[in-house]
Amino acid sequence: MNGTGEDGEVPGDARWAFGTGFEDPLHGVVAELPPGVDGAAVAGVCVALADDALVGAQRLAEWVTCAPELEIELALANVGLDLLGQARLLYARAGQVDGSGRGEDDFAYRRAAEEFRCLRLTELPRGDFAFTALRLLALSCARLALLDGLRGAADPVLAAVAERGVTEVTYHRLFAAEWVVRLGDGTAVSRGRLRRAVGEAEPWLAEVLDDEVGAEWGVAPGAVRAACAADWDRVARQSGVPLPVPAPAGGAGGRAGVHTPHLPGLLAELQGVARAHPGASW
């Protein structure tokens, strides 16, 4: 994730992460941790949300060159880039406040699967386009509710990242919802694929609905479940395909480092170059 300019010098974060001519989205935000705020707790929230974004972006990148239409391919790639941008900011903040001094590359490339804290729905195989649209809808609805609550977080950087993310994830939710409706209200084949996607995602939805990662930072109890239930009901009525809202399920999940067998393979591909050439920059 580090880069060099044409002259061989390493550019500033704003130039590398956001492109020449764009402002740093955290410009003017006070980076100092407010008194009484637990840095380790802030880092935990940042890492969990960043892991969701990084793993989700990696799955979306698998559609490049093979999406049903060029327009869809570009849209999915842009959603992935939005998520990568959020992940970078969140990983950087985690390394600042947890006392470790780690950078974004350390979090992304130098952790084992059991150290990741992503929701397990993010790590399932890419599947077909119906599954991708449904998964993106479920995750975007939940992430939007989390980010909306985190705009009032005591940590100013986390609050600023959430503020920026709300705009991006609102579009992600809209894109996914429109396609879920089209698939459900389309042909018998597209409707059948959407129904199958619902069945594949359902075992993992309770974990998404009852995510408490932002509970101490401004996200009201039950806010994610309530927001998702309302969004899914609206989409289900328009698509004609029911979207289940499972009851709460106990047990450890991705937030506790318990993952599906699919995550190690995803990370092997994601981290391969960085692990083969430790310390390299490009």
C-alpha contacts under 8 A as a table, 3 or more apart, distances in Angstrom:
res1	aa1	res2	aa2	distance
1	M	104	E	7.57
1	M	105	D	6.26
2	N	10	V	7.99
2	N	16	W	7.81
2	N	105	D	7.84
2	N	281	S	6.07
2	N	282	W	6.49
3	G	10	V	6.18
3	G	11	P	7.30
3	G	16	W	6.68
3	G	281	S	6.36
3	G	282	W	4.88
4	T	7	D	7.75
4	T	8	G	5.46
4	T	9	E	5.42
4	T	10	V	4.38
4	T	11	P	6.19
4	T	281	S	7.65
4	T	282	W	5.90
5	G	8	G	5.20
5	G	9	E	5.44
5	G	10	V	5.97
5	G	11	P	6.08
6	E	9	E	7.44
11	P	15	R	6.28
11	P	16	W	6.19
12	G	15	R	5.50
12	G	16	W	6.31
13	D	16	W	5.22
13	D	17	A	5.70
13	D	18	F	7.93
14	A	17	A	5.47
14	A	18	F	5.63
14	A	19	G	7.16
14	A	22	F	7.55
14	A	23	E	6.76
14	A	24	D	4.91
15	R	18	F	5.67
15	R	19	G	4.96
15	R	20	T	5.18
15	R	21	G	7.65
15	R	22	F	7.40
15	R	24	D	7.98
16	W	19	G	5.74
16	W	20	T	7.61
17	A	85	G	7.28
18	F	22	F	6.08
18	F	23	E	7.48
18	F	24	D	7.03
19	G	22	F	5.87
23	E	27	H	7.18
24	D	27	H	5.20
25	P	161	V	7.99
25	P	164	R	7.49
26	L	29	V	5.40
26	L	157	V	7.31
26	L	160	A	6.76
26	L	161	V	7.59
29	V	156	P	6.78
29	V	157	V	6.57
29	V	160	A	7.42
30	V	156	P	6.61
30	V	157	V	7.22
31	A	156	P	6.99
31	A	157	V	6.18
33	L	37	V	6.71
33	L	39	G	7.28
33	L	97	V	7.29
33	L	155	D	6.37
33	L	156	P	7.73
34	P	37	V	5.76
34	P	154	A	7.45
34	P	155	D	6.68
37	V	42	V	7.91
37	V	154	A	7.18
37	V	155	D	7.27
38	D	41	A	5.34
38	D	42	V	6.40
39	G	42	V	5.07
39	G	43	A	6.11
39	G	97	V	4.73
39	G	98	D	5.32
39	G	99	G	7.87
40	A	43	A	5.02
40	A	44	G	6.22
40	A	97	V	6.59
40	A	98	D	4.75
40	A	99	G	7.93
41	A	44	G	5.05
41	A	45	V	6.59
42	V	45	V	5.37
42	V	46	C	6.27
42	V	94	A	7.02
42	V	97	V	7.23
42	V	98	D	7.86
42	V	155	D	7.35
42	V	158	L	7.85
43	A	46	C	4.99
43	A	47	V	6.01
43	A	93	R	7.02
43	A	94	A	4.12
43	A	95	G	7.26
43	A	97	V	6.29
43	A	98	D	5.77
44	G	47	V	5.29
44	G	48	A	6.22
44	G	94	A	7.33
45	V	48	A	5.29
45	V	49	L	6.27
45	V	213	V	6.01
45	V	214	G	6.70
46	C	49	L	5.38
46	C	50	A	5.92
46	C	90	L	4.95
46	C	91	Y	6.45
46	C	93	R	7.11
46	C	94	A	5.82
46	C	158	L	7.38
47	V	50	A	4.96
47	V	51	D	5.88
47	V	90	L	6.58
47	V	91	Y	6.03
47	V	94	A	6.47
47	V	117	R	7.04
48	A	51	D	5.21
48	A	52	D	6.40
48	A	116	F	7.57
48	A	117	R	4.94
48	A	118	C	5.71
48	A	213	V	7.43
48	A	255	R	6.88
49	L	52	D	5.19
49	L	53	A	6.34
49	L	87	A	7.33
49	L	90	L	7.46
49	L	118	C	7.23
50	A	53	A	5.01
50	A	54	L	6.02
50	A	86	Q	6.72
50	A	87	A	4.13
50	A	88	R	7.36
50	A	90	L	5.68
50	A	91	Y	6.32
51	D	54	L	5.10
51	D	55	V	5.98
51	D	87	A	6.99
51	D	116	F	6.47
51	D	117	R	6.11
51	D	118	C	4.97
52	D	55	V	5.55
52	D	56	G	5.86
52	D	117	R	7.61
52	D	118	C	4.62
52	D	119	L	6.30
52	D	122	T	6.42
53	A	56	G	5.11
53	A	57	A	5.92
53	A	83	L	4.87
53	A	84	L	6.24
53	A	86	Q	6.98
53	A	87	A	5.68
54	L	57	A	5.15
54	L	58	Q	6.25
54	L	83	L	6.63
54	L	84	L	5.77
54	L	87	A	5.95
54	L	108	A	7.72
55	V	58	Q	5.08
55	V	59	R	6.45
55	V	118	C	7.47
55	V	122	T	6.18
55	V	123	E	6.31
55	V	266	L	7.99
56	G	59	R	5.27
56	G	60	L	6.35
56	G	80	G	7.26
56	G	83	L	7.59
56	G	122	T	5.22
56	G	123	E	7.03
57	A	60	L	5.03
57	A	61	A	6.11
57	A	79	V	7.54
57	A	80	G	4.24
57	A	81	L	7.03
57	A	83	L	6.03
57	A	84	L	6.40
58	Q	61	A	5.09
58	Q	62	E	6.76
58	Q	80	G	7.35
58	Q	266	L	7.83
58	Q	270	L	7.46
59	R	62	E	5.39
59	R	63	W	7.67
59	R	122	T	7.79
59	R	123	E	7.46
59	R	125	P	7.37
59	R	126	R	5.83
60	L	63	W	5.73
60	L	64	V	7.77
60	L	76	L	6.08
60	L	77	A	6.62
60	L	79	V	7.92
60	L	80	G	5.94
60	L	126	R	7.51
60	L	132	T	7.95
61	A	64	V	5.56
61	A	76	L	7.53
61	A	77	A	6.14
61	A	80	G	6.72
62	E	126	R	7.18
63	W	66	C	5.32
63	W	67	A	5.22
63	W	73	E	6.46
63	W	76	L	7.44
63	W	77	A	7.87
64	V	67	A	6.43
64	V	73	E	5.87
64	V	74	L	7.92
64	V	77	A	6.94
65	T	73	E	7.22
66	C	73	E	7.51
67	A	70	L	6.80
67	A	72	I	6.40
67	A	73	E	5.12
67	A	129	F	7.72
68	P	72	I	6.85
68	P	73	E	7.45
68	P	129	F	7.76
69	E	72	I	5.26
69	E	73	E	6.27
70	L	73	E	4.97
70	L	74	L	6.24
71	E	74	L	5.24
71	E	75	A	6.20
72	I	75	A	4.99
72	I	76	L	6.08
73	E	76	L	5.28
73	E	77	A	6.13
74	L	77	A	5.06
74	L	78	N	6.12
75	A	78	N	5.12
75	A	79	V	6.23
76	L	79	V	5.08
76	L	80	G	6.20
77	A	80	G	5.03
77	A	81	L	6.22
78	N	81	L	4.94
78	N	82	D	6.21
79	V	82	D	5.11
79	V	83	L	6.36
79	V	172	H	6.47
80	G	83	L	5.09
80	G	84	L	6.16
81	L	84	L	4.95
81	L	85	G	6.15
82	D	85	G	5.17
82	D	86	Q	6.44
82	D	168	E	6.75
83	L	86	Q	5.08
83	L	87	A	6.14
84	L	87	A	4.92
84	L	88	R	6.17
85	G	88	R	5.25
85	G	89	L	6.51
86	Q	89	L	5.35
86	Q	90	L	6.18
86	Q	161	V	7.06
86	Q	165	G	6.94
87	A	90	L	5.14
87	A	91	Y	5.95
88	R	91	Y	5.29
88	R	92	A	6.08
88	R	104	E	5.98
89	L	92	A	5.21
89	L	93	R	6.23
89	L	161	V	7.14
90	L	93	R	5.10
90	L	94	A	6.15
90	L	158	L	7.41
90	L	161	V	7.49
91	Y	94	A	5.02
91	Y	95	G	6.33
91	Y	103	G	6.93
91	Y	104	E	4.97
91	Y	107	F	6.55
92	A	95	G	5.30
92	A	96	Q	6.39
92	A	102	R	7.76
92	A	103	G	5.68
92	A	104	E	5.27
93	R	96	Q	5.03
93	R	97	V	6.35
93	R	157	V	7.30
93	R	158	L	7.72
94	A	97	V	5.48
94	A	98	D	5.91
95	G	98	D	5.67
95	G	99	G	6.80
95	G	100	S	5.94
95	G	101	G	5.04
95	G	102	R	4.64
95	G	103	G	5.77
95	G	104	E	7.54
96	Q	99	G	6.50
96	Q	100	S	7.45
96	Q	101	G	5.93
96	Q	102	R	7.47
97	V	100	S	7.89
98	D	101	G	7.50
102	R	106	D	5.87
102	R	107	F	7.26
103	G	106	D	5.36
103	G	107	F	6.78
104	E	107	F	5.29
104	E	108	A	6.18
105	D	108	A	5.05
105	D	109	Y	5.54
105	D	110	R	7.21
106	D	109	Y	5.56
106	D	110	R	4.95
106	D	111	R	7.19
107	F	110	R	5.95
107	F	111	R	6.17
108	A	111	R	6.86
108	A	271	Q	7.60
109	Y	270	L	7.48
109	Y	271	Q	4.98
109	Y	274	A	6.42
109	Y	275	R	7.22
110	R	271	Q	7.61
110	R	275	R	7.55
111	R	115	E	5.96
111	R	116	F	7.22
112	A	115	E	5.44
112	A	116	F	7.06
112	A	264	P	7.84
113	A	116	F	5.45
113	A	257	G	7.57
113	A	259	H	7.69
113	A	263	L	6.43
113	A	264	P	5.66
113	A	267	L	7.21
114	E	117	R	7.88
114	E	257	G	4.78
114	E	258	V	6.57
114	E	259	H	7.23
115	E	257	G	5.87
116	F	254	G	7.54
116	F	255	R	7.77
116	F	257	G	5.88
117	R	254	G	5.28
117	R	255	R	4.36
117	R	256	A	6.36
117	R	257	G	5.49
118	C	122	T	6.97
118	C	123	E	7.93
118	C	254	G	5.27
118	C	255	R	5.95
118	C	257	G	7.93
119	L	122	T	5.81
119	L	123	E	7.55
119	L	207	E	7.16
119	L	208	V	6.86
119	L	253	G	7.23
119	L	254	G	4.77
119	L	255	R	6.37
120	R	123	E	5.48
120	R	124	L	6.92
120	R	204	W	6.81
120	R	207	E	7.97
120	R	253	G	7.13
120	R	254	G	5.39
120	R	259	H	5.99
120	R	260	T	6.54
121	L	124	L	5.71
121	L	135	R	7.34
121	L	201	A	7.19
121	L	204	W	5.73
121	L	205	L	7.45
121	L	208	V	7.76
122	T	135	R	7.79
122	T	139	L	7.85
123	E	260	T	7.39
123	E	262	H	6.28
123	E	263	L	5.59
123	E	266	L	7.62
124	L	260	T	7.51
124	L	262	H	6.12
124	L	263	L	7.62
125	P	262	H	6.88
126	R	131	F	7.57
126	R	132	T	6.54
127	G	130	A	7.93
127	G	131	F	5.79
127	G	132	T	6.62
128	D	131	F	5.45
128	D	132	T	6.38
129	F	132	T	4.92
129	F	133	A	6.09
130	A	133	A	5.22
130	A	134	L	6.16
130	A	180	V	7.21
130	A	183	L	7.22
130	A	190	S	7.72
130	A	193	R	6.08
130	A	194	L	5.30
130	A	197	A	6.17
131	F	134	L	5.10
131	F	135	R	5.92
131	F	193	R	7.92
131	F	194	L	6.91
131	F	197	A	4.65
131	F	198	V	7.49
131	F	200	E	7.89
131	F	201	A	7.79
132	T	135	R	5.19
132	T	136	L	5.99
133	A	136	L	5.16
133	A	137	L	6.14
133	A	176	A	5.09
133	A	177	A	7.61
133	A	179	W	6.44
133	A	180	V	6.17
134	L	137	L	5.06
134	L	138	A	6.28
134	L	176	A	6.81
134	L	177	A	7.92
134	L	180	V	6.32
134	L	194	L	7.66
134	L	197	A	6.89
134	L	198	V	7.19
135	R	138	A	5.16
135	R	139	L	6.10
135	R	201	A	7.07
136	L	139	L	5.25
136	L	140	S	5.74
136	L	172	H	7.38
136	L	173	R	7.21
136	L	176	A	5.92
137	L	140	S	5.21
137	L	141	C	6.07
137	L	172	H	7.59
137	L	173	R	5.48
137	L	176	A	4.97
137	L	177	A	5.98
138	A	141	C	5.45
138	A	142	A	6.44
138	A	205	L	7.77
138	A	208	V	7.77
138	A	228	C	7.32
138	A	232	W	7.91
139	L	142	A	5.23
139	L	143	R	5.94
139	L	208	V	7.20
140	S	143	R	5.01
140	S	144	L	5.85
140	S	169	V	6.05
140	S	170	T	7.61
140	S	172	H	6.23
140	S	173	R	5.15
141	C	144	L	5.28
141	C	145	A	6.45
141	C	173	R	6.11
141	C	224	V	7.98
141	C	227	A	7.05
141	C	228	C	5.53
141	C	231	D	7.07
142	A	145	A	5.27
142	A	146	L	6.34
142	A	208	V	6.72
142	A	209	L	6.87
142	A	224	V	5.53
142	A	225	R	7.65
142	A	227	A	7.32
142	A	228	C	6.05
143	R	146	L	5.01
143	R	147	L	6.04
143	R	169	V	7.31
144	L	147	L	5.18
144	L	148	D	5.96
144	L	165	G	7.95
144	L	166	V	5.95
144	L	169	V	5.92
144	L	170	T	6.69
145	A	148	D	5.17
145	A	149	G	6.41
145	A	219	V	7.85
145	A	223	A	6.74
145	A	224	V	5.39
145	A	227	A	6.44
146	L	149	G	5.34
146	L	150	L	6.18
146	L	214	G	6.45
146	L	219	V	6.18
146	L	223	A	7.99
146	L	224	V	6.60
147	L	150	L	4.88
147	L	151	R	6.30
147	L	162	A	4.77
147	L	163	E	7.09
147	L	165	G	6.75
147	L	166	V	6.02
148	D	151	R	5.58
148	D	162	A	6.79
148	D	163	E	7.26
148	D	166	V	6.33
148	D	219	V	7.75
149	G	152	G	6.24
149	G	153	A	7.60
149	G	214	G	7.65
149	G	217	W	7.56
149	G	218	G	5.01
149	G	219	V	4.31
149	G	220	A	7.13
150	L	153	A	4.90
150	L	158	L	7.21
150	L	159	A	5.70
150	L	162	A	5.88
150	L	163	E	7.98
150	L	214	G	6.85
150	L	217	W	6.01
150	L	218	G	5.38
150	L	219	V	6.18
151	R	158	L	7.60
151	R	159	A	4.36
151	R	160	A	6.76
151	R	162	A	5.32
151	R	163	E	5.45
151	R	218	G	7.60
152	G	159	A	5.94
152	G	217	W	7.30
152	G	218	G	5.75
153	A	156	P	6.92
153	A	158	L	6.65
153	A	159	A	5.20
153	A	217	W	4.89
153	A	218	G	5.64
154	A	159	A	7.34
154	A	217	W	6.82
155	D	158	L	5.47
155	D	159	A	6.21
156	P	159	A	5.03
156	P	160	A	6.09
157	V	160	A	5.00
157	V	161	V	6.17
158	L	161	V	5.18
158	L	162	A	6.15
159	A	162	A	5.09
159	A	163	E	6.15
160	A	163	E	5.00
160	A	164	R	6.29
161	V	164	R	5.20
161	V	165	G	5.99
162	A	165	G	4.90
162	A	166	V	6.13
163	E	166	V	5.51
163	E	167	T	7.39
164	R	167	T	5.94
164	R	168	E	7.05
165	G	168	E	5.13
165	G	169	V	5.96
166	V	169	V	5.30
166	V	170	T	5.94
167	T	170	T	5.32
167	T	171	Y	6.82
168	E	171	Y	5.47
168	E	172	H	6.54
169	V	172	H	4.71
169	V	173	R	6.10
170	T	173	R	5.25
170	T	174	L	6.32
171	Y	174	L	5.00
171	Y	175	F	6.10
172	H	175	F	5.24
172	H	176	A	6.20
173	R	176	A	5.25
173	R	177	A	5.96
174	L	177	A	5.13
174	L	178	E	6.09
175	F	178	E	5.40
175	F	179	W	6.51
176	A	179	W	5.30
176	A	180	V	6.19
177	A	180	V	5.10
177	A	181	V	6.17
177	A	235	V	6.41
178	E	181	V	5.24
178	E	182	R	6.23
179	W	182	R	4.90
179	W	183	L	6.04
180	V	183	L	5.18
180	V	184	G	6.10
180	V	194	L	7.40
180	V	235	V	7.44
180	V	239	S	6.72
181	V	184	G	5.17
181	V	185	D	5.86
181	V	235	V	6.40
181	V	236	A	7.60
181	V	238	Q	6.00
181	V	239	S	4.18
181	V	240	G	7.90
182	R	185	D	5.16
182	R	186	G	5.64
182	R	239	S	6.84
183	L	186	G	5.11
183	L	187	T	7.41
183	L	190	S	5.01
183	L	191	R	5.60
183	L	193	R	7.99
183	L	194	L	6.48
183	L	239	S	7.28
184	G	187	T	7.76
184	G	190	S	6.50
184	G	191	R	4.51
184	G	194	L	6.36
184	G	239	S	4.44
184	G	240	G	5.91
184	G	241	V	5.90
185	D	191	R	6.86
185	D	238	Q	7.56
185	D	239	S	5.06
185	D	240	G	6.48
186	G	190	S	6.03
186	G	191	R	6.40
187	T	190	S	5.23
187	T	191	R	6.08
188	A	191	R	5.13
188	A	192	G	5.99
189	V	192	G	5.09
189	V	193	R	6.25
190	S	193	R	5.09
190	S	194	L	6.25
191	R	194	L	5.12
191	R	195	R	6.23
191	R	241	V	7.58
192	G	195	R	5.12
192	G	196	R	6.22
193	R	196	R	5.06
193	R	197	A	6.15
194	L	197	A	4.93
194	L	198	V	6.23
194	L	241	V	7.66
195	R	198	V	5.11
195	R	199	G	6.44
195	R	241	V	6.75
196	R	199	G	5.11
196	R	200	E	6.33
197	A	200	E	5.04
197	A	201	A	6.18
198	V	201	A	5.23
198	V	202	E	5.88
198	V	243	L	6.77
198	V	244	P	7.91
199	G	202	E	5.33
199	G	203	P	7.73
200	E	203	P	7.05
201	A	204	W	5.72
201	A	205	L	6.49
202	E	205	L	5.27
202	E	206	A	7.85
202	E	244	P	6.97
202	E	246	P	7.55
203	P	206	A	7.23
204	W	207	E	5.86
204	W	208	V	7.01
205	L	208	V	5.07
205	L	209	L	6.18
205	L	245	V	7.42
205	L	246	P	6.74
206	A	209	L	5.03
206	A	210	D	6.10
206	A	245	V	7.45
206	A	246	P	5.51
206	A	247	A	6.53
206	A	248	P	5.65
206	A	249	A	6.06
207	E	210	D	5.45
207	E	211	D	6.01
207	E	248	P	7.75
207	E	249	A	7.20
207	E	253	G	7.16
208	V	211	D	5.47
209	L	224	V	5.86
209	L	225	R	4.58
209	L	228	C	6.98
209	L	248	P	7.91
210	D	222	G	7.20
210	D	224	V	6.86
210	D	225	R	6.15
210	D	248	P	6.71
211	D	214	G	7.96
211	D	224	V	7.29
212	E	215	A	5.12
212	E	221	P	7.81
213	V	216	E	7.84
214	G	217	W	5.23
214	G	218	G	6.62
214	G	219	V	5.29
215	A	218	G	6.39
215	A	219	V	5.07
215	A	220	A	6.39
215	A	221	P	6.54
216	E	219	V	7.06
219	V	223	A	6.66
220	A	223	A	5.30
221	P	224	V	7.90
222	G	225	R	5.34
222	G	226	A	6.06
223	A	226	A	5.19
223	A	227	A	6.03
224	V	227	A	5.24
224	V	228	C	6.03
225	R	228	C	5.24
225	R	229	A	5.97
226	A	229	A	5.20
226	A	230	A	6.26
227	A	230	A	5.31
227	A	231	D	6.22
228	C	231	D	5.11
228	C	232	W	5.85
229	A	232	W	5.24
229	A	233	D	5.99
229	A	245	V	6.37
230	A	233	D	5.26
230	A	234	R	6.35
231	D	234	R	5.26
231	D	235	V	6.34
232	W	235	V	5.12
232	W	236	A	5.90
232	W	243	L	6.11
233	D	236	A	5.03
233	D	237	R	6.17
233	D	242	P	7.78
233	D	243	L	6.95
234	R	237	R	5.37
234	R	238	Q	6.53
235	V	238	Q	5.22
235	V	239	S	5.99
236	A	239	S	5.10
236	A	240	G	5.63
236	A	241	V	5.32
236	A	242	P	5.09
236	A	243	L	5.77
237	R	240	G	5.42
237	R	241	V	7.28
237	R	242	P	7.47
252	A	255	R	7.59
252	A	256	A	5.92
252	A	258	V	6.44
253	G	256	A	5.53
253	G	257	G	6.65
253	G	258	V	4.99
253	G	259	H	6.65
254	G	257	G	4.94
254	G	258	V	4.87
254	G	259	H	5.35
255	R	258	V	7.29
259	H	262	H	7.92
259	H	263	L	6.77
260	T	263	L	6.13
261	P	264	P	6.63
261	P	265	G	7.88
262	H	265	G	5.76
262	H	266	L	6.54
263	L	266	L	5.11
263	L	267	L	6.17
264	P	267	L	5.13
264	P	268	A	6.07
265	G	268	A	5.02
265	G	269	E	6.54
266	L	269	E	5.45
266	L	270	L	6.22
267	L	270	L	4.79
267	L	271	Q	5.64
267	L	272	G	7.83
268	A	271	Q	5.40
268	A	272	G	5.50
269	E	272	G	5.29
270	L	273	V	7.77
271	Q	274	A	5.48
271	Q	275	R	6.03
272	G	275	R	5.34
272	G	276	A	6.08
273	V	276	A	5.05
273	V	277	H	6.13
274	A	277	H	5.27
274	A	278	P	5.66
274	A	279	G	7.75
274	A	280	A	7.40
275	R	278	P	5.41
277	H	280	A	5.71
